Amino acid sequence: MLPRVAIQTEDFDVSQELTALRAHDLRVGAVCSFVGTVRDTRALTGVAQDEVQAMELEHYPGMTEKSIEAMIDEAHKRFDFYAARVVHRVGSLLPADQIVFVAVTSAHRGESFKACEFLMDYLKTQAPFWKKEQTPQGAQWVDARVADDAALARWGIDFNNA
Amino acid sequence: MKIQVRYFASLRETIGLAAEDVDTACEDVASLRLELIARGGAHAECLAIERPVRVAVNQVMAHDATPLSAHCEVAFFPPVTGG
């Protein structure tokens, strides 16, 4: 069986990931996926000093995998889906690079949409990853966002990460 | 008792250490944090009570009252920013 969690420096192929996750399971009628990518904030604001030249992702080997496995277990308690897969890259990344992949299969779309969003909201506030951006002002650790805690709170989970 | 303390991201950089073995009588996360702050220097700066520091014990998210045990692994880190 495909491992549910992969932490890797290499890029991932979304199409291959989705095919492997579906694995010819004939019960599946819906596949929902999310891809997070490296954003260059300058492209958003037009401000030169907002440029993100590169990103470095650090994590806590061991805890990262365990925490995401626990999130998938929690999602299974809440939503009726078949399989889930989370791939998260670490190390050096460039603008537009893929960072994270979450995908879920289910019989009908509602459950996979919800489980996919739940997993991302959970991951943003609970999985031990830290982003450091290389900018014209030097390297800066990214600040956590209160909005991400609010997103998790919608699922009835209170956790003050930011 | 002996425990291992680990630091990640900005805490690791400022303290200048990824991990250290600590001999302590502290029974929970809150008292360990205060003991490390009492050392002064980078530890006091990074772990200051008003700073948003997150903690894991044995690789599970923890809080102030989480108990410590011999040979446990306690990690201090800033709010997480993955995804």
gemmi code that builds the backbone of each chain (N, CA, C; Angstrom):
import gemmi

chains = {
    "A": [
        ("MET", (0.835, -1.201, 0.000), (0.000, 0.000, 0.000), (0.868, 1.248, 0.000)),
        ("LEU", (0.381, 2.265, -0.675), (1.089, 3.547, -0.747), (1.174, 4.158, 0.662)),
        ("PRO", (2.390, 4.588, 1.087), (2.470, 5.254, 2.392), (1.574, 6.497, 2.382)),
        ("ARG", (0.999, 6.818, 3.525), (0.079, 7.960, 3.568), (0.821, 9.293, 3.618)),
        ("VAL", (2.074, 9.255, 4.079), (2.824, 10.494, 4.274), (4.208, 10.381, 3.660)),
        ("ALA", (4.633, 11.414, 2.929), (6.001, 11.461, 2.419), (6.573, 12.850, 2.675)),
        ("ILE", (7.751, 12.887, 3.305), (8.478, 14.135, 3.508), (9.735, 14.000, 2.660)),
        ("GLN", (9.934, 14.894, 1.714), (11.006, 14.681, 0.739), (11.537, 16.006, 0.208)),
        ("THR", (12.787, 15.956, -0.269), (13.352, 17.152, -0.901), (12.935, 17.222, -2.369)),
        ("GLU", (12.697, 16.058, -2.998), (12.367, 16.019, -4.429), (10.968, 16.562, -4.693)),
        ("ASP", (10.779, 17.015, -5.916), (9.472, 17.463, -6.382), (8.550, 16.236, -6.506)),
        ("PHE", (7.238, 16.494, -6.663), (6.291, 15.402, -6.867), (5.476, 15.664, -8.119)),
        ("ASP", (4.959, 14.572, -8.700), (4.147, 14.656, -9.914), (2.689, 14.428, -9.508)),
        ("VAL", (1.879, 15.473, -9.643), (0.495, 15.416, -9.157), (-0.283, 14.291, -9.838)),
        ("SER", (-0.101, 14.162, -11.146), (-0.834, 13.147, -11.889), (-0.489, 11.739, -11.407)),
        ("GLN", (0.813, 11.498, -11.230), (1.248, 10.180, -10.726), (0.719, 9.926, -9.322)),
        ("GLU", (0.753, 10.971, -8.497), (0.258, 10.834, -7.121), (-1.222, 10.458, -7.114)),
        ("LEU", (-2.004, 11.129, -7.958), (-3.448, 10.873, -7.984), (-3.749, 9.466, -8.496)),
        ("THR", (-3.024, 9.050, -9.513), (-3.233, 7.707, -10.057), (-2.918, 6.644, -9.002)),
        ("ALA", (-1.803, 6.854, -8.292), (-1.397, 5.880, -7.263), (-2.411, 5.850, -6.130)),
        ("LEU", (-2.948, 7.009, -5.790), (-3.895, 7.072, -4.666), (-5.201, 6.368, -5.021)),
        ("ARG", (-5.668, 6.563, -6.263), (-6.919, 5.920, -6.670), (-6.741, 4.410, -6.773)),
        ("ALA", (-5.557, 4.013, -7.233), (-5.162, 2.596, -7.268), (-6.278, 1.674, -7.757)),
        ("HIS", (-6.977, 2.099, -8.766), (-8.032, 1.272, -9.369), (-9.106, 0.855, -8.358)),
        ("ASP", (-9.275, 1.655, -7.316), (-10.324, 1.373, -6.334), (-11.664, 1.781, -6.951)),
        ("LEU", (-12.485, 0.778, -7.275), (-13.725, 1.041, -8.018), (-14.817, 1.668, -7.157)),
        ("ARG", (-14.575, 1.767, -5.862), (-15.543, 2.456, -4.994), (-15.420, 3.967, -5.145)),
        ("VAL", (-14.253, 4.417, -5.647), (-13.966, 5.857, -5.699), (-14.781, 6.539, -6.793)),
        ("GLY", (-15.468, 7.626, -6.398), (-16.182, 8.433, -7.374), (-15.749, 9.884, -7.309)),
        ("ALA", (-14.843, 10.197, -6.366), (-14.397, 11.577, -6.193), (-12.959, 11.603, -5.691)),
        ("VAL", (-12.168, 12.481, -6.288), (-10.789, 12.676, -5.843), (-10.589, 14.178, -5.689)),
        ("CYS", (-10.231, 14.608, -4.486), (-10.007, 16.034, -4.264), (-8.555, 16.232, -3.870)),
        ("SER", (-7.908, 17.234, -4.485), (-6.512, 17.465, -4.131), (-6.222, 18.941, -3.991)),
        ("PHE", (-5.160, 19.223, -3.251), (-4.697, 20.597, -3.040), (-3.189, 20.608, -3.232)),
        ("VAL", (-2.688, 21.651, -3.909), (-1.243, 21.841, -4.041), (-0.892, 23.233, -3.537)),
        ("GLY", (0.039, 23.317, -2.607), (0.552, 24.610, -2.133), (1.875, 24.885, -2.823)),
        ("THR", (2.093, 26.139, -3.228), (3.309, 26.488, -3.973), (4.008, 27.687, -3.331)),
        ("VAL", (5.260, 27.887, -3.704), (6.033, 29.023, -3.172), (5.570, 30.304, -3.871)),
        ("ARG", (5.090, 31.239, -3.077), (4.575, 32.504, -3.617), (5.665, 33.563, -3.531)),
        ("ASP", (5.837, 34.319, -4.616), (6.710, 35.488, -4.571), (5.811, 36.676, -4.252)),
        ("THR", (5.903, 37.172, -3.028), (4.975, 38.220, -2.576), (5.082, 39.487, -3.433)),
        ("ARG", (6.240, 39.697, -4.046), (6.385, 40.882, -4.902), (5.397, 40.847, -6.063)),
        ("ALA", (5.118, 39.647, -6.563), (4.180, 39.509, -7.674), (2.765, 39.898, -7.241)),
        ("LEU", (2.553, 39.879, -5.938), (1.243, 40.198, -5.367), (1.149, 41.689, -5.065)),
        ("THR", (2.222, 42.258, -4.509), (2.179, 43.643, -4.011), (2.843, 44.640, -4.957)),
        ("GLY", (3.722, 44.175, -5.822), (4.469, 45.073, -6.686), (5.588, 45.813, -5.955)),
        ("VAL", (5.809, 45.476, -4.691), (6.848, 46.137, -3.894), (8.153, 45.343, -3.993)),
        ("ALA", (9.214, 46.018, -4.456), (10.477, 45.323, -4.736), (11.006, 44.568, -3.520)),
        ("GLN", (10.887, 45.186, -2.338), (11.479, 44.544, -1.159), (10.684, 43.322, -0.679)),
        ("ASP", (9.489, 43.113, -1.261), (8.697, 41.930, -0.914), (9.141, 40.691, -1.694)),
        ("GLU", (10.109, 40.868, -2.565), (10.532, 39.744, -3.401), (10.976, 38.547, -2.559)),
        ("VAL", (10.457, 37.391, -2.914), (10.928, 36.143, -2.307), (11.826, 35.475, -3.344)),
        ("GLN", (13.110, 35.415, -3.033), (14.073, 34.887, -4.002), (14.205, 33.372, -3.892)),
        ("ALA", (14.037, 32.885, -2.689), (14.135, 31.441, -2.442), (13.516, 31.151, -1.087)),
        ("MET", (13.280, 29.874, -0.847), (12.708, 29.482, 0.445), (13.417, 28.237, 0.956)),
        ("GLU", (13.610, 28.205, 2.271), (14.210, 27.038, 2.918), (13.179, 26.493, 3.897)),
        ("LEU", (12.912, 25.204, 3.802), (11.925, 24.593, 4.697), (12.597, 23.618, 5.653)),
        ("GLU", (12.441, 23.899, 6.941), (12.989, 23.030, 7.989), (11.840, 22.230, 8.604)),
        ("HIS", (12.129, 21.039, 9.102), (11.080, 20.298, 9.812), (11.684, 19.494, 10.953)),
        ("TYR", (10.837, 18.775, 11.654), (11.242, 18.010, 12.835), (11.080, 16.539, 12.465)),
        ("PRO", (12.132, 15.936, 11.908), (12.020, 14.550, 11.424), (11.473, 13.642, 12.529)),
        ("GLY", (10.565, 12.804, 12.180), (9.953, 11.923, 13.182), (8.618, 12.495, 13.630)),
        ("MET", (8.658, 13.675, 14.241), (7.400, 14.290, 14.687), (6.546, 14.695, 13.487)),
        ("THR", (7.189, 15.164, 12.438), (6.432, 15.595, 11.254), (5.567, 14.459, 10.732)),
        ("GLU", (6.192, 13.316, 10.499), (5.468, 12.167, 9.958), (4.367, 11.712, 10.927)),
        ("LYS", (4.741, 11.631, 12.221), (3.768, 11.166, 13.223), (2.577, 12.099, 13.312)),
        ("SER", (2.842, 13.409, 13.275), (1.743, 14.362, 13.441), (0.801, 14.314, 12.241)),
        ("ILE", (1.348, 14.128, 11.042), (0.468, 14.079, 9.864), (-0.311, 12.760, 9.842)),
        ("GLU", (0.326, 11.664, 10.236), (-0.403, 10.387, 10.360), (-1.585, 10.551, 11.320)),
        ("ALA", (-1.340, 11.242, 12.437), (-2.410, 11.448, 13.426), (-3.534, 12.305, 12.837)),
        ("MET", (-3.169, 13.275, 12.003), (-4.182, 14.124, 11.358), (-5.059, 13.307, 10.419)),
        ("ILE", (-4.444, 12.386, 9.691), (-5.222, 11.554, 8.770), (-6.150, 10.633, 9.570)),
        ("ASP", (-5.644, 10.089, 10.685), (-6.507, 9.273, 11.558), (-7.698, 10.089, 12.040)),
        ("GLU", (-7.437, 11.329, 12.448), (-8.514, 12.204, 12.928), (-9.511, 12.491, 11.798)),
        ("ALA", (-9.009, 12.704, 10.594), (-9.896, 12.969, 9.449), (-10.803, 11.765, 9.185)),
        ("HIS", (-10.242, 10.547, 9.343), (-11.055, 9.343, 9.118), (-12.214, 9.249, 10.111)),
        ("LYS", (-12.016, 9.788, 11.326), (-13.095, 9.758, 12.318), (-14.215, 10.714, 11.930)),
        ("ARG", (-13.845, 11.767, 11.197), (-14.811, 12.829, 10.906), (-15.486, 12.700, 9.544)),
        ("PHE", (-14.781, 12.132, 8.582), (-15.287, 12.125, 7.205), (-15.219, 10.712, 6.637)),
        ("ASP", (-16.135, 10.465, 5.695), (-16.251, 9.130, 5.112), (-15.462, 9.095, 3.802)),
        ("PHE", (-14.173, 8.812, 3.915), (-13.347, 8.750, 2.706), (-12.517, 7.470, 2.711)),
        ("TYR", (-11.940, 7.152, 1.554), (-11.183, 5.901, 1.430), (-9.694, 6.080, 1.716)),
        ("ALA", (-9.050, 6.935, 0.940), (-7.600, 7.052, 1.081), (-7.192, 8.519, 1.119)),
        ("ALA", (-6.073, 8.782, 1.784), (-5.521, 10.135, 1.807), (-4.016, 10.041, 1.642)),
        ("ARG", (-3.450, 11.067, 1.049), (-2.009, 11.106, 0.857), (-1.531, 12.540, 1.067)),
        ("VAL", (-0.451, 12.689, 1.829), (0.156, 14.000, 2.051), (1.630, 13.919, 1.669)),
        ("VAL", (2.051, 14.796, 0.777), (3.471, 14.904, 0.427), (3.901, 16.326, 0.778)),
        ("HIS", (4.971, 16.465, 1.529), (5.461, 17.808, 1.880), (6.952, 17.857, 1.591)),
        ("ARG", (7.359, 18.887, 0.863), (8.791, 19.021, 0.561), (9.503, 19.806, 1.651)),
        ("VAL", (10.787, 19.520, 1.817), (11.651, 20.266, 2.731), (12.930, 20.616, 1.979)),
        ("GLY", (13.742, 21.501, 2.579), (14.983, 21.886, 1.936), (14.824, 23.170, 1.148)),
        ("SER", (15.585, 23.300, 0.060), (15.620, 24.551, -0.702), (14.602, 24.548, -1.828)),
        ("LEU", (13.788, 25.610, -1.897), (12.766, 25.739, -2.928), (12.849, 27.120, -3.567)),
        ("LEU", (12.281, 27.233, -4.757), (12.274, 28.504, -5.489), (10.829, 28.945, -5.734)),
        ("PRO", (10.615, 30.236, -6.032), (9.262, 30.687, -6.329), (8.611, 29.799, -7.393)),
        ("ALA", (7.333, 29.528, -7.201), (6.510, 28.683, -8.083), (6.722, 27.185, -7.861)),
        ("ASP", (7.719, 26.816, -7.073), (7.899, 25.383, -6.775), (6.707, 24.853, -5.982)),
        ("GLN", (6.426, 23.584, -6.165), (5.400, 22.922, -5.358), (5.975, 22.652, -3.963)),
        ("ILE", (5.139, 22.901, -2.936), (5.577, 22.638, -1.557), (4.848, 21.429, -0.981)),
        ("VAL", (3.516, 21.467, -1.094), (2.720, 20.461, -0.395), (1.603, 19.932, -1.290)),
        ("PHE", (1.306, 18.643, -1.117), (0.229, 17.985, -1.854), (-0.635, 17.232, -0.845)),
        ("VAL", (-1.930, 17.459, -0.925), (-2.882, 16.693, -0.104), (-3.954, 16.176, -1.037)),
        ("ALA", (-4.264, 14.902, -0.976), (-5.331, 14.359, -1.810), (-6.130, 13.325, -1.031)),
        ("VAL", (-7.412, 13.264, -1.353), (-8.346, 12.385, -0.656), (-9.288, 11.761, -1.679)),
        ("THR", (-9.615, 10.476, -1.506), (-10.599, 9.822, -2.377), (-11.820, 9.433, -1.555)),
        ("SER", (-12.989, 9.510, -2.207), (-14.226, 9.116, -1.528), (-15.250, 8.691, -2.570)),
        ("ALA", (-16.391, 8.217, -2.108), (-17.438, 7.790, -3.035), (-18.086, 9.011, -3.689)),
        ("HIS", (-18.335, 10.055, -2.892), (-18.979, 11.269, -3.373), (-18.122, 12.471, -3.017)),
        ("ARG", (-18.285, 13.570, -3.762), (-17.336, 14.680, -3.633), (-17.308, 15.364, -2.270)),
        ("GLY", (-18.460, 15.450, -1.609), (-18.536, 16.235, -0.370), (-17.509, 15.816, 0.666)),
        ("GLU", (-17.373, 14.517, 0.866), (-16.474, 14.029, 1.910), (-15.006, 14.278, 1.568)),
        ("SER", (-14.653, 14.145, 0.300), (-13.240, 14.375, -0.035), (-12.894, 15.857, -0.030)),
        ("PHE", (-13.851, 16.712, -0.443), (-13.603, 18.163, -0.332), (-13.342, 18.536, 1.121)),
        ("LYS", (-14.223, 18.068, 2.003), (-14.106, 18.445, 3.425), (-12.831, 17.878, 4.047)),
        ("ALA", (-12.553, 16.604, 3.770), (-11.371, 15.981, 4.383), (-10.087, 16.658, 3.901)),
        ("CYS", (-10.050, 17.036, 2.633), (-8.855, 17.688, 2.070), (-8.625, 19.039, 2.755)),
        ("GLU", (-9.691, 19.806, 2.911), (-9.559, 21.117, 3.553), (-9.192, 20.961, 5.035)),
        ("PHE", (-9.825, 20.000, 5.686), (-9.519, 19.732, 7.090), (-8.036, 19.394, 7.261)),
        ("LEU", (-7.520, 18.514, 6.402), (-6.114, 18.111, 6.512), (-5.177, 19.303, 6.310)),
        ("MET", (-5.489, 20.166, 5.346), (-4.630, 21.340, 5.126), (-4.691, 22.297, 6.310)),
        ("ASP", (-5.914, 22.543, 6.831), (-6.052, 23.454, 7.979), (-5.281, 22.912, 9.181)),
        ("TYR", (-5.369, 21.607, 9.368), (-4.681, 20.970, 10.485), (-3.158, 21.071, 10.296)),
        ("LEU", (-2.733, 20.745, 9.089), (-1.300, 20.748, 8.796), (-0.669, 22.134, 9.007)),
        ("LYS", (-1.386, 23.177, 8.602), (-0.847, 24.543, 8.695), (-0.521, 24.945, 10.130)),
        ("THR", (-1.273, 24.374, 11.094), (-1.102, 24.831, 12.471), (-0.477, 23.785, 13.397)),
        ("GLN", (-0.359, 22.536, 12.926), (0.095, 21.471, 13.826), (1.344, 20.728, 13.366)),
        ("ALA", (1.629, 20.758, 12.089), (2.774, 19.976, 11.619), (4.040, 20.829, 11.756)),
        ("PRO", (5.106, 20.243, 12.324), (6.303, 21.035, 12.625), (7.184, 21.317, 11.407)),
        ("PHE", (6.751, 22.295, 10.625), (7.534, 22.829, 9.502), (7.750, 24.316, 9.746)),
        ("TRP", (8.891, 24.820, 9.272), (9.162, 26.259, 9.384), (9.755, 26.746, 8.067)),
        ("LYS", (9.189, 27.866, 7.570), (9.649, 28.437, 6.311), (10.552, 29.637, 6.569)),
        ("LYS", (11.634, 29.688, 5.818), (12.510, 30.852, 5.876), (12.640, 31.387, 4.463)),
        ("GLU", (12.320, 32.657, 4.281), (12.364, 33.252, 2.949), (13.631, 34.069, 2.753)),
        ("GLN", (14.212, 33.910, 1.574), (15.347, 34.746, 1.197), (14.778, 35.966, 0.472)),
        ("THR", (15.021, 37.168, 1.023), (14.479, 38.401, 0.437), (15.621, 39.379, 0.193)),
        ("PRO", (15.348, 40.511, -0.478), (16.431, 41.500, -0.684), (17.000, 42.018, 0.638)),
        ("GLN", (16.227, 41.897, 1.731), (16.710, 42.363, 3.056), (17.462, 41.264, 3.800)),
        ("GLY", (17.573, 40.108, 3.194), (18.219, 38.979, 3.870), (17.212, 37.884, 4.150)),
        ("ALA", (17.646, 36.869, 4.906), (16.773, 35.725, 5.188), (15.857, 36.050, 6.363)),
        ("GLN", (14.586, 35.697, 6.235), (13.611, 35.986, 7.293), (12.722, 34.768, 7.531)),
        ("TRP", (12.532, 34.412, 8.803), (11.577, 33.350, 9.137), (10.171, 33.875, 8.905)),
        ("VAL", (9.337, 33.057, 8.323), (7.951, 33.447, 8.040), (7.154, 33.430, 9.346)),
        ("ASP", (6.314, 34.446, 9.542), (5.451, 34.505, 10.731), (4.213, 33.642, 10.531)),
        ("ALA", (3.781, 32.990, 11.602), (2.539, 32.217, 11.547), (1.364, 33.186, 11.449)),
        ("ARG", (0.277, 32.734, 10.832), (-0.888, 33.594, 10.623), (-2.036, 33.189, 11.547)),
        ("VAL", (-2.604, 34.204, 12.195), (-3.760, 33.970, 13.068), (-4.917, 33.389, 12.248)),
        ("ALA", (-5.008, 33.789, 10.974), (-6.080, 33.281, 10.104), (-6.031, 31.764, 9.985)),
        ("ASP", (-4.840, 31.182, 10.086), (-4.731, 29.721, 10.006), (-5.300, 29.054, 11.259)),
        ("ASP", (-5.138, 29.702, 12.424), (-5.750, 29.176, 13.646), (-7.271, 29.255, 13.524)),
        ("ALA", (-7.761, 30.359, 12.936), (-9.210, 30.538, 12.767), (-9.764, 29.475, 11.829)),
        ("ALA", (-8.989, 29.124, 10.799), (-9.438, 28.100, 9.854), (-9.598, 26.760, 10.563)),
        ("LEU", (-8.681, 26.440, 11.462), (-8.775, 25.173, 12.193), (-9.941, 25.219, 13.189)),
        ("ALA", (-10.183, 26.384, 13.761), (-11.256, 26.531, 14.753), (-12.624, 26.224, 14.147)),
        ("ARG", (-12.771, 26.436, 12.841), (-14.044, 26.116, 12.177), (-14.395, 24.638, 12.326)),
        ("TRP", (-13.369, 23.806, 12.508), (-13.601, 22.367, 12.653), (-13.783, 21.977, 14.114)),
        ("GLY", (-13.877, 22.979, 14.991), (-14.073, 22.706, 16.411), (-12.787, 22.373, 17.140)),
        ("ILE", (-11.637, 22.742, 16.560), (-10.356, 22.466, 17.215), (-9.710, 23.799, 17.573)),
        ("ASP", (-9.548, 24.033, 18.869), (-8.911, 25.277, 19.306), (-7.441, 25.027, 19.559)),
        ("PHE", (-6.605, 25.712, 18.802), (-5.168, 25.587, 19.023), (-4.537, 26.904, 18.618)),
        ("ASN", (-3.857, 27.520, 19.580), (-3.223, 28.803, 19.275), (-1.797, 28.574, 18.826)),
        ("ASN", (-1.622, 28.390, 17.516), (-0.270, 28.265, 16.982), (0.358, 29.638, 16.858)),
        ("ALA", (-0.298, 30.517, 16.094), (0.253, 31.864, 15.894), (0.233, 32.657, 17.185)),
    ],
    "B": [
        ("MET", (16.871, 13.830, 36.681), (16.755, 12.907, 35.546), (17.341, 13.554, 34.300)),
        ("LYS", (17.726, 12.689, 33.367), (18.304, 13.214, 32.134), (17.232, 13.256, 31.044)),
        ("ILE", (17.190, 14.373, 30.355), (16.273, 14.500, 29.211), (17.047, 15.112, 28.044)),
        ("GLN", (16.461, 15.023, 26.868), (17.074, 15.707, 25.727), (16.193, 16.884, 25.323)),
        ("VAL", (16.813, 18.048, 25.162), (16.074, 19.233, 24.730), (16.511, 19.582, 23.315)),
        ("ARG", (15.523, 19.806, 22.448), (15.830, 20.141, 21.055), (15.248, 21.503, 20.699)),
        ("TYR", (15.909, 22.171, 19.764), (15.464, 23.497, 19.319), (15.357, 23.488, 17.798)),
        ("PHE", (14.357, 24.204, 17.285), (14.178, 24.263, 15.838), (14.032, 25.697, 15.339)),
        ("ALA", (14.331, 25.865, 14.070), (14.120, 27.112, 13.322), (14.833, 28.286, 14.009)),
        ("SER", (14.120, 29.400, 14.260), (14.783, 30.587, 14.807), (15.370, 30.322, 16.198)),
        ("LEU", (14.766, 29.427, 16.959), (15.323, 29.130, 18.290), (16.669, 28.406, 18.173)),
        ("ARG", (16.720, 27.474, 17.246), (17.973, 26.750, 17.005), (19.076, 27.725, 16.584)),
        ("GLU", (18.718, 28.658, 15.712), (19.723, 29.626, 15.235), (20.212, 30.540, 16.353)),
        ("THR", (19.279, 31.073, 17.138), (19.664, 32.045, 18.170), (20.424, 31.378, 19.311)),
        ("ILE", (19.955, 30.211, 19.729), (20.638, 29.515, 20.824), (21.946, 28.906, 20.323)),
        ("GLY", (21.980, 28.600, 19.022), (23.212, 28.064, 18.451), (23.381, 26.580, 18.695)),
        ("LEU", (22.269, 25.918, 18.993), (22.292, 24.485, 19.293), (21.052, 23.829, 18.708)),
        ("ALA", (21.201, 22.627, 18.185), (20.024, 21.879, 17.723), (19.485, 21.002, 18.845)),
        ("ALA", (20.382, 20.581, 19.750), (19.955, 19.688, 20.831), (20.972, 19.750, 21.967)),
        ("GLU", (20.505, 19.487, 23.164), (21.422, 19.375, 24.305), (20.832, 18.414, 25.332)),
        ("ASP", (21.723, 17.719, 26.050), (21.271, 16.861, 27.140), (21.170, 17.722, 28.381)),
        ("VAL", (20.058, 17.591, 29.087), (19.830, 18.411, 30.273), (19.521, 17.488, 31.451)),
        ("ASP", (20.144, 17.795, 32.590), (19.849, 17.061, 33.822), (18.957, 17.962, 34.651)),
        ("THR", (17.746, 17.533, 34.920), (16.782, 18.425, 35.572), (15.883, 17.667, 36.534)),
        ("ALA", (15.317, 18.429, 37.481), (14.318, 17.854, 38.387), (12.927, 18.348, 38.004)),
        ("CYS", (12.846, 19.129, 36.925), (11.559, 19.714, 36.521), (10.558, 18.616, 36.168)),
        ("GLU", (9.328, 18.834, 36.612), (8.296, 17.813, 36.397), (7.374, 18.120, 35.235)),
        ("ASP", (7.415, 19.373, 34.776), (6.553, 19.685, 33.632), (7.227, 20.693, 32.703)),
        ("VAL", (6.562, 20.926, 31.578), (7.100, 21.797, 30.531), (7.335, 23.215, 31.060)),
        ("ALA", (6.353, 23.743, 31.793), (6.462, 25.127, 32.262), (7.681, 25.330, 33.145)),
        ("SER", (7.930, 24.384, 34.058), (9.067, 24.570, 34.961), (10.398, 24.385, 34.229)),
        ("LEU", (10.426, 23.500, 33.234), (11.654, 23.347, 32.441), (11.954, 24.643, 31.676)),
        ("ARG", (10.908, 25.226, 31.107), (11.112, 26.470, 30.353), (11.695, 27.546, 31.283)),
        ("LEU", (11.149, 27.660, 32.497), (11.654, 28.667, 33.451), (13.106, 28.363, 33.828)),
        ("GLU", (13.425, 27.081, 33.996), (14.798, 26.710, 34.354), (15.779, 27.085, 33.235)),
        ("LEU", (15.355, 26.897, 31.996), (16.222, 27.246, 30.863), (16.348, 28.772, 30.737)),
        ("ILE", (15.251, 29.491, 30.990), (15.283, 30.961, 30.953), (16.265, 31.490, 31.998)),
        ("ALA", (16.301, 30.828, 33.152), (17.155, 31.275, 34.258), (18.649, 31.207, 33.917)),
        ("ARG", (18.978, 30.459, 32.852), (20.383, 30.427, 32.426), (20.825, 31.773, 31.849)),
        ("GLY", (19.836, 32.586, 31.422), (20.163, 33.872, 30.811), (20.579, 33.707, 29.360)),
        ("GLY", (21.156, 34.772, 28.800), (21.680, 34.729, 27.434), (20.631, 34.402, 26.395)),
        ("ALA", (21.035, 33.628, 25.385), (20.154, 33.316, 24.261), (18.959, 32.482, 24.707)),
        ("HIS", (19.171, 31.609, 25.702), (18.040, 30.813, 26.199), (16.938, 31.729, 26.750)),
        ("ALA", (17.343, 32.718, 27.551), (16.375, 33.635, 28.160), (15.661, 34.446, 27.079)),
        ("GLU", (16.423, 34.847, 26.079), (15.847, 35.662, 24.998), (14.804, 34.863, 24.209)),
        ("CYS", (15.189, 33.659, 23.793), (14.327, 32.847, 22.914), (13.102, 32.291, 23.601)),
        ("LEU", (13.283, 31.910, 24.872), (12.198, 31.206, 25.568), (11.371, 32.134, 26.447)),
        ("ALA", (11.686, 33.437, 26.427), (10.974, 34.419, 27.265), (9.467, 34.160, 27.236)),
        ("ILE", (8.861, 34.274, 28.402), (7.452, 33.890, 28.565), (6.527, 34.631, 27.604)),
        ("GLU", (6.858, 35.879, 27.288), (5.962, 36.648, 26.404), (6.121, 36.245, 24.939)),
        ("ARG", (7.084, 35.399, 24.641), (7.264, 34.998, 23.230), (6.424, 33.773, 22.895)),
        ("PRO", (5.953, 33.708, 21.642), (5.130, 32.562, 21.251), (6.002, 31.344, 20.962)),
        ("VAL", (6.258, 30.562, 21.992), (7.082, 29.356, 21.845), (6.160, 28.139, 21.943)),
        ("ARG", (6.288, 27.226, 21.003), (5.501, 25.991, 21.036), (6.402, 24.867, 21.535)),
        ("VAL", (5.808, 23.842, 22.121), (6.578, 22.769, 22.744), (6.017, 21.409, 22.345)),
        ("ALA", (6.892, 20.466, 22.153), (6.467, 19.080, 21.955), (7.221, 18.208, 22.959)),
        ("VAL", (6.532, 17.219, 23.510), (7.180, 16.236, 24.376), (7.051, 14.883, 23.686)),
        ("ASN", (8.185, 14.230, 23.501), (8.223, 12.953, 22.769), (7.495, 13.059, 21.424)),
        ("GLN", (7.718, 14.192, 20.759), (7.252, 14.414, 19.389), (5.737, 14.540, 19.278)),
        ("VAL", (5.087, 14.942, 20.378), (3.655, 15.251, 20.348), (3.482, 16.654, 20.916)),
        ("MET", (2.646, 17.484, 20.269), (2.407, 18.839, 20.753), (2.043, 18.803, 22.238)),
        ("ALA", (2.651, 19.701, 23.015), (2.475, 19.682, 24.463), (2.068, 21.071, 24.941)),
        ("HIS", (1.818, 21.192, 26.237), (1.494, 22.494, 26.808), (2.191, 22.619, 28.164)),
        ("ASP", (1.979, 23.740, 28.830), (2.711, 24.030, 30.070), (2.651, 22.894, 31.085)),
        ("ALA", (1.478, 22.262, 31.204), (1.292, 21.260, 32.263), (1.713, 19.856, 31.842)),
        ("THR", (2.159, 19.686, 30.596), (2.549, 18.342, 30.152), (3.706, 17.830, 31.008)),
        ("PRO", (3.562, 16.632, 31.612), (4.619, 16.120, 32.490), (5.854, 15.641, 31.714)),
        ("LEU", (6.991, 15.720, 32.366), (8.241, 15.218, 31.789), (8.588, 13.903, 32.470)),
        ("SER", (9.335, 13.064, 31.775), (9.787, 11.809, 32.383), (11.235, 11.581, 31.963)),
        ("ALA", (11.910, 10.675, 32.663), (13.322, 10.418, 32.384), (13.497, 10.036, 30.912)),
        ("HIS", (14.523, 10.593, 30.302), (14.882, 10.312, 28.907), (13.862, 10.821, 27.886)),
        ("CYS", (12.949, 11.676, 28.313), (12.000, 12.206, 27.318), (12.708, 13.228, 26.419)),
        ("GLU", (12.068, 13.488, 25.288), (12.599, 14.453, 24.315), (11.656, 15.650, 24.320)),
        ("VAL", (12.198, 16.803, 24.687), (11.385, 18.021, 24.742), (11.886, 18.962, 23.656)),
        ("ALA", (10.997, 19.421, 22.795), (11.418, 20.322, 21.726), (10.728, 21.671, 21.882)),
        ("PHE", (11.515, 22.727, 21.748), (10.978, 24.090, 21.757), (11.132, 24.662, 20.353)),
        ("PHE", (10.060, 25.306, 19.871), (10.142, 25.894, 18.518), (9.140, 27.022, 18.353)),
        ("PRO", (9.336, 27.847, 17.328), (8.383, 28.934, 17.070), (7.100, 28.362, 16.458)),
        ("PRO", (6.024, 29.188, 16.384), (4.812, 28.739, 15.705), (5.146, 28.144, 14.347)),
        ("VAL", (4.438, 27.092, 13.977), (4.777, 26.375, 12.742), (4.235, 27.113, 11.516)),
        ("THR", (4.904, 26.949, 10.389), (4.550, 27.714, 9.190), (4.642, 26.861, 7.921)),
        ("GLY", (4.255, 25.579, 8.036), (4.319, 24.727, 6.843), (3.123, 24.905, 5.944)),
        ("GLY", (3.007, 24.000, 5.000), (1.857, 24.001, 4.095), (2.046, 24.849, 2.874)),
    ],
}
model = gemmi.Model(1)
for chain_id, residues in chains.items():
    chain = gemmi.Chain(chain_id)
    for i, (resn, *xyz) in enumerate(residues, 1):
        res = gemmi.Residue()
        res.name, res.seqid = resn, gemmi.SeqId(i, " ")
        for name, pos in zip(("N", "CA", "C"), xyz):
            atom = gemmi.Atom()
            atom.name, atom.element = name, gemmi.Element(name[0])
            atom.pos, atom.b_iso = gemmi.Position(*pos), 0.0
            res.add_atom(atom)
        chain.add_residue(res)
    model.add_chain(chain)
structure = gemmi.Structure()
structure.add_model(model)
structure.setup_entities()
